[in-house]
Amino acid sequence: MRGGQMVVEEPVRISSVLNHSEPHREYAPHRRMFDSHLRLTQVSIGKLPSWSLQTPGGLVLILLGTLGPKSRSVEVLERCLTAGMSVARFDFSWLDSEYHQETLNNLRTAVKNVKKLCAVMLDTVGPELQICNKSGNPIELKADEHVTITSDLSKDSSSEVLPVNYADLSKTVKKGDTIFLGQYLFTGSESTSAWLEVVKTEGQDVVCLVKNSATLGGYVFTMHVSQVHINLPTLTEADKKIISSWGVHNNVDLVSLSYSRHAEDVRELRAFLDSQNLHDTQIFAKIENVEGLRHFDEILEEADGIILSRGNLGIDVPPEKVFLFQKRAVYNCNMAGKPAVITRVVDSMINNLRPTRAEATDVANAVLDGTDGILLGGETLRGTYPVDSIKTVGRICREAECVYNQYYHFKRILKFVGEPMSHAESVAASAVRSAIKVTAAVIVVFTTSGRASRLIAKYRPPMPVFAVVVPRLKTNSLKWSFTGTSQSRQCLAVRGVFPILASPNVVGSVTSSEESGLTLALNFGFPFGDGEVHGINACDFGVHCNPRTESTVRKE
């Protein structure tokens, strides 16, 4: 198993890292737009249709932000979008649908104001164990003292007794088992979560020894039992209710399935989404424990993407093993052409304006390993600096992107796929190969579902992939409607893909649609931060890819 690869020119002067980073010279002509800031606009050129063009803040990597008290106002959301957030995560493990609906309404207003697309992700609760603190008063736990966790929900939370919403806890754990609990789970540096060791069980009570002093704040504390199977369904009835109401009402683009443990969990959610007429909604399986790790390959085969929840994994898996799982999981996702997202990257920025050196290095190494996206949780949910967190992670990602070795990844994918290739793989690989050979400025992909653009992105081309999403007319026997809006937003969850939504006016003519889209993509200007507008040069090449035919090279 190899780690991340970067382009290094020898000899290297260490002092040169202090200079402004530039992409590797071989790819510099078509990498210039990575520092641009393209916006969602309505453009009309002659008889060309109107299009919507979106880049996630000039980033190739995707940034997911969890919205909450510190990031739900229209003003802050506008700044988050401008900073680079391309996917908004709504965590239903706390507060209700009404609260999240208000936040989503604010997000839609912000999207219109700054003219940038943003995908919506619904994060399920799953079999999460929770301790309810009805009073909301802080609870002090002292090291070397004892606390009793009980399934008797009639009792009030205190430093002596903590009621949990799982009736079989005392039957599940045994002496010596490890339990973590807190508003945000144990990281090794926080004082808001506690590490407990089971001493004994008595009826429905579990007596534990407190290993570290902590102050538990808030109304709900998450509880995690290390490497113990919790006999609760992955997709709970509460999750189904949220999806069938809030999810259907808002036609969510993505669903994060928390605590995914088996491939059957993903299949069950897929069937439920179909029953709710959410056929196009994509599923990101969230791997949070050893069970999910053991069945990772089967889960990956069924899911549309993977979220590596390193917070819980860091509890369930020995710390020295976490990096091995992350590298292997990201590699498998890369080979499958499915997005890999990691969490818990800059925890210190919840309260500080700057990340630690280790956190900054961690983010950069994740990019070099092939990670598609970074998910910010507490940093944007409850942190003091939500916008700065997004900007900081974005800068680190851009710096790592400048030295990311795309060609190495391209060759690695080709070797893995082998021969004979499927028709779709052959077209995608040929398009990227052609683009590299002619140093194309852009690859333009025509798609109705987004699958073609994701397949192109799998080969990590060093130039941006413009996914021209062509709407389809469909009916449910009651009314006619066009697809394409959700598919274009889903492309924001793929590293290096920038969606362009075609106008329905040209759907009837494939040739005019492709020619219009190709012309617009190749002539569209790239505004830089200094206000100067740069278009693709007349001598630049573009690769046009239609999965129904073959890839072609165009010189503009």
N, C-alpha and C positions, 0 to 999 in steps of 0.2 A: 504494500500500500504506500503510495507516494503522497507527499503533502503538496502544498500550493507551489506553483511554478511562477517565476517572475523573470522578466528580461533583464539581464545584467551584462553591461558592456565592460570589457577589461581593457586596460586597468581602470579602476574606479577610484576617484578621489573622494574620501569620506566627506570632506567639506562641501562637496557638490550637493549633498542632500538638503543643504540650507537654501539652495536656489529654488526658484519657481519650477515645479515639476512639469515636464512636457511628456506627451506620449512618445513611445519608442519611435524613432525616425522613420522606420519602415512603414508605420501605419499613421503617421502624423497627418497627412493630407486629409484623410477621411475620419480622423478622430477629433477634429477641431470643434465639432458641434457638441462634444461632451461637456464643454464649459458654457454652452448656450442656455437660453431660458425660453424655450418655445412655449407658446400658450395656446389654449383651445380658442380657435377663432373661426368665424364664418367668412370664407373667402369666395370670391367669384371672379374668375378670369375669363373674359369673353363669354363663350357659351358653356364654359365648364360648370359642373354642378357645385353646390356648396359642400364643404368638407369640414370636419372637426379634427384638428391636429393637436396631439398632446404629447409632451415629454415630461416625465416626472422630475421637474426641477433641474434638467440637464444631467441627471444621474442615469447611469446604466443599471446600477443596482436599485432594487425597490426598497422603499422605506414604508413600514407599516406603523401607524401611530394608534395607541389605545386612547380613546376619547373619554374624558371624565371631568370632574370639577374644575381642574386647572386648564382644560383645553376644549371647552364646549361653547364659549362665546363666539359670535361671528367674527369679531376682530382677531382673536387668537387663532381661530381656524383659518382665516385668510393668511395669516403669517405662517402657519404650519404648511399650508399648501404651497405658498411661495418658497418656503425653505426646502421643499422636496418631498413632502408626504404624498404618496400616491394611493395608499390603501388605508381606509379608516376602520379600525377594529372596535366593535361594540361588545363589551364583556358583560354577559348577563349573569355572572356569578354574584353581582351586587346590584341593588336598586331595581326598579321595575321598568316595564315597557314604556310607560308614559314619559319617564325621565329620558330614556334613550331616544324616544321619538322627538322630543324637543331638541336634543342634541343633533339628531339627523336633519331636522328641519333647518337648524342653524348651519349645518355643513352644506346643505343644498344652496342656501343663500350665499355662503362664502364661495362655493364653486362658481356660481353665476357672476359674482363680483370680480373674482380674479381670473375667470375664464380658464380654469384648469379642471380636467376630469379627476375624479377620485372614486375608486372602487369601494364598495361597502362589504365588510366582513362581519358576519354574526358568529360570535364565539359562544358555544354551548357551555353549560355548567358541567354536565356529565356526572359520574359517580363521585363528586367532590364531597368530602366530609366537612361539615361546618359546625362551629360552636357559636351559638347565638348569645350575644351580650345585650340583653334587653335594655339595660340602663344606659349603655354607652359609656359608662365610667371606665377609666383606665384600670387595668388589673395588673398588679405587681406580682411577679413570680421571682422568688429568690433561689439562688443556687443552693443545692443540697437539702432543700425542703421538699415536702411531698404535696402532690395535688391529685385529686381524684377526678377522673373523666367518667361521666355517667350517661346512660341513655335515657335517664329520667328527665324529660324536657320541662317538667314542672318546676325544677329547681333553678334558682337564679345563679348566674355566673359570679364567681368570686375567686380569690387567690387559693381557696381550698377545694372548690368544686367547679367543674366545667361541664355543662350538658352538651352532648353531641347528637346530631340527627341520624345516628346509625344504631339500630337496636341490637345488632349482633356483634358489636365491637368486642365485648368481653369474651365471646366465643371464638373470635378471630385471632386475637393476639395472645402471646404467651410471655412468660418471664424472659427479660433480656431484649425484647423487641424495642425498636427505636420509633418514637413518635415526634414529629415536628408540628408545631402549631404557631399561628400568628396571623396578623393581617396580611403580611407578605412573608413568604416562607424563608427559612434560615439561609443566610448567605455566608455566614462566618464573620461578618462585620456589623450586621444590624443588631440593634437591641430591641427590635419590635417583634421578635419571634423567639420561640423557646425550643430547646432540645430536651426531650424527656426519655427516660428509660423505664420500661414496664417492670414493676416490682412484683405485683401479684394481681389476680382478678378475684373479685368477690361479688357473685351474682351478676348484676348488670353494671357493676362498677369496675374500673381499672385504676389501680393505684400506681402512680408514677413518681420517679425521682427526678427533680428538676436539675438539669446539668449546667444551665447558665442563667444568670439573672436577666430578666426582660420585662418590658412594660408593654402589655397588649392593649392597643387602643382601637376604638371603633365598635361597631355593632355586630360585626361578623368576623370570626377568625377561621381561616382555612386550617384543616388538619390533614396531615399526611402520615400514613403508617408505612415505614420503609420495607419494601420487598414482601408485602403481605397482600394477598388477593382480597379485594373488597367485593362482596357478593351483591353488587348492584348493577343494573343495566348501564351500558355506556350511553345510550340514547334514552334518557329518562322521560317520563310523562311530562314533566315540567318543560323539558327541552322541546318536545313535540308541540306543546301548547304555544310556546314562544314562536317557533317556526311557522306554525299554521296561522298565527295571528300577525305578529310584527313582521316576520319574514315574508309572508305572502303579501301583506299590505305594501311593503317597500320593495318587493321583488329583488331581494338581496342577490348580490353577485357571487359571494363566496360564503361558505359555512365552515368554520373551524370546529372539528369534532374533537372535543377535549377527552383526554384519557383513552385514546384509541388503543385497543389491546389486541384485536384480531381483525382479519380482513372482513369477517362477517359483520363487524360493527359498521364498516364503510358501506357494505352492500345494504344493510338495514336502513341506514340514513338515505342512501340513494333511492331506495324504493319509497321511502316516506316522502322525499322531495318530489318524486314523480306523482305520488298520490295527491300532492298539494299543487300540482301544475307548475312546479319549479324545475322543469326539465333541464334548463340551461344553467342552473346554479352549480358551481363547482365546489368540490369538497377538499379541504385541506385537513389531513389527519394529523392530530397533535399527539406526538409521542412524549409521554411524561413518566413512564415507569418501566420496570424491567420486563413486564409482560408485553408491552408494545415493542420493546427492543427485540425480544425473542422472535416476534412475528413480523419484524420490520419489512422484510422482502415481500411477504404476502400482502401487507397493508399498502406498500408502495405500488404494487401492481393494480390495486383497486382505486386508489385515491388519485386526485388531480394534482396534489402537491403535498408537501410534508412541512410541519412546523416542529422543530426540535426544541421542546420546552426545557431548557437547560436548568431552570430553577428547580423543578421537581426531579429531573433526572439527576441533578447534583446531590439530591437527597437519597434517591433510590439506588444510585450507582456509586461505587467508591470514587472519590475525586480524581484519583490517578487514572481512572478508566474513562472519564467523560470525554477527553479529547480524542481517544481512539474511536469511540462510538461516533462522535461528531464527524471526524474525517471520513470514516467508512460510510456513514449515512449520506453525507454530501456527495461522495463519489458515486454511490449507487443511484442517487437522484439525478446526478449529471448524466450518467449512462442511460437512464430511462427517459431523459428529456423532461423531467418534472421539477418544478421549483422546490428549492430547499430553503427554508427560512429558519433563522436562529433567534433565540430570545436572550434576555438578561445579559446585555452587553455593556451598558454604562450605568449600572445601578448607582454609582456614587453621584451622578448628576441629578438624582432626585433632590439632593440638598446642596449640591455644589455646582459652580459654573463650569468647571473643567473636569474631564474624566481622569482617572488614574493612568499612569503610564502602561500598566498591564492591560487595562481596558482598551486603550487606544490600539495597542499591539494586537489584542485579541480580535478586534473588529477587522483590522487590516489582514491578518492571517486568514480570517474567515472568507474574505473576498478572494484572496489568492487561492484558497482551497476550492473555490467554485460556488460558494454560497450565492443564492439568488436574491435574498432579501434579509433585512434586519428588522425585527419587531421590537418596538419600544413599548414597554408596559408601564411600570410605575413612573418612568421618566416623564411621560406625557400625561398620564392619568392623574397623578397627584403631585408630581414634581414641581419644584419652584421655577424651573427653567424649561418648559416644554419645547418652545421654539428653538432655544439654543441647543437643546439636546439633538433635535433633528438636524440643525445646521452643522453641529460638530461631527456627528456620525457621517453626515453627507460629505464633509471635507475629507474625513479619513478614507471613506470609500473611493472618492475621486482620486486621492493620492495613490491608493492601492491599484485602482484601475489603470493608472498610467504605466504601471510596470507589470500588469497582468499579462501572462503569455498565452494569448488566444490561439496561436498557431499550434502550440504544444497540446492544448486541449482538443483542437480540431483533429490532430493526428491520433490522439488517444481514443476519441470517440470512433473514428474510422476503424481503428484496430479492434475495438470492442464489438462494433456492429458486425464486422466481417462481411463475407460474401457467401452466397448471393444476397443482395439487398432487396428489400421491398421497393416497389415503384416510388412510393412517397419518400422513403429514406434516400433513394438514389437521386431524386430531384433536389431534395434539400441539400445533400452533400455536394452535388454538382454546382448548385447556386453559390454556396459558400466558397467552394474551391475556385470558381470563376471570379468571384468578387475579390478574393485574395490575390489571384494571379494578375488581375488588371488594376489592382489597388482602387477598387470602386469606392465611391463616396457613400453609397447607400445601397441597400437591398430593398426592393419594393415587392411585397407579397400580397396577393389578392386572396381573400378568404371570406367565408361566410360564418364559420364557427370559431375561428382563431387557431384551429389545430395546425394549419400550414405554417403560420408564423411561429408557433411554439416549436415546431419541428426544425425550422431554420435556426431558431435561437439555441437549440440544443447543441449545435456545432460551434457556438461561441464565435460568430464572425466578429472581426475587429472594427466593423463599421455598423452603424445603427440599422435596425430592421424596421421599415415602415410597413405596418400591417394595415392594408386598405380593407376594411370590413364592409363587405357588400351586403346590404339588408336583404332579407328574404320575406316574402309575403306568406303569411300563414293564417290558418283559421282554426277556431275551436268549436265550429258548428254554430256559434252564436254571433261572432264578429270576426272581421279581418284585422290583422295587425302586422307590423313589420318587426323583424328581429334585427339585431345589430348593435343596439345601444349597450346592452349588458355585455355582449361579446367583446366590444371595444374596451369597456372598462376592465374586463377580465384580463386583457392583454397587459394591463398595467402591473399585473402580478408576475410578469415574466421578464427576466433580466435582459435588457437590451432591445426590447420591443416597444415601439412607439405607435399607438393606434391612430388611424385616420378613418373616420366614419363617413362612408360615401352617402351621397344623396339618393333617395329612392327614385329620383327622376330618370336615372340612367340604368336602373336595374334590368329593364327589358332588353337592353342591348349590351351584351357582354363586351364586344369590341370597343364601343364608345366609353363604357365604364372603365375599362382597363387603360385605354389611351388617355382619358381625362385624368384618372388617378395618377398615372405614370408621369404625365406632363406636369401636374401640380406638384407632385412630390419632388421631382428633379429641379423645379424652378423656384420652390419655396425658399425664402430667405431665412437665415439663421441669425436672429438678433442677439448680440452679445451684451454683456453687462454695461459696456460703455455707450450703448445706444446705437452703435454702428451696425448696419445690416449687411450680412455677407450671404451671397447666394452660392449655389454649387457652380463651380467654374465651368466654362464652356468646354474645357478639355477633360472634365471629370467623367468617369464612367458610372453607370448605375446598372445593377443587375435586377431584371424583372423576372419574377418567379410566379408562375401559375401552376398549382399542383395538378391541374387537369392536363397540362401539356408538359413543357420542359422549361428550364431557365434560359433566359436570353440576356445578352450583354448589350446595353445601349450606350452610345457615346453622345453626350449632349453639348 
